[in-house]
Amino acid sequence: MALSEELQKKLGKKYEASSMIEMKFKGYNVSFKTDDEGNAILLFIGKKTEQGTIKGERYARTLKKDREGKIFKDHWELKGKAI
């Protein structure tokens, strides 16, 4: 499953720094971890199990910045199954 533009737009916002955020998106459970600046960097998307974990897919985000701190590379990569 490729990440939709709509989901990427939601994940592009700033959130609480160094935290785990949970939300629903088009019938899926979404959980993501943020870095110390509030950028989403690790994403789990799928269905939530009884134990509270998400069974589905796991994505990692690459953010590269120049010397002024401007992002010049922003890429989500599928890392495999989330169990």
Buried (B, 14 or more C-beta within 10 A) or exposed (E): EEBEEEBBEBBEEEBEEEEEBEEEEEEBBBBBBBBEEBBBBBBBBBEBEEEEBBBBBBBBBEBEEEEEEEEEEBEBEEEEEBE
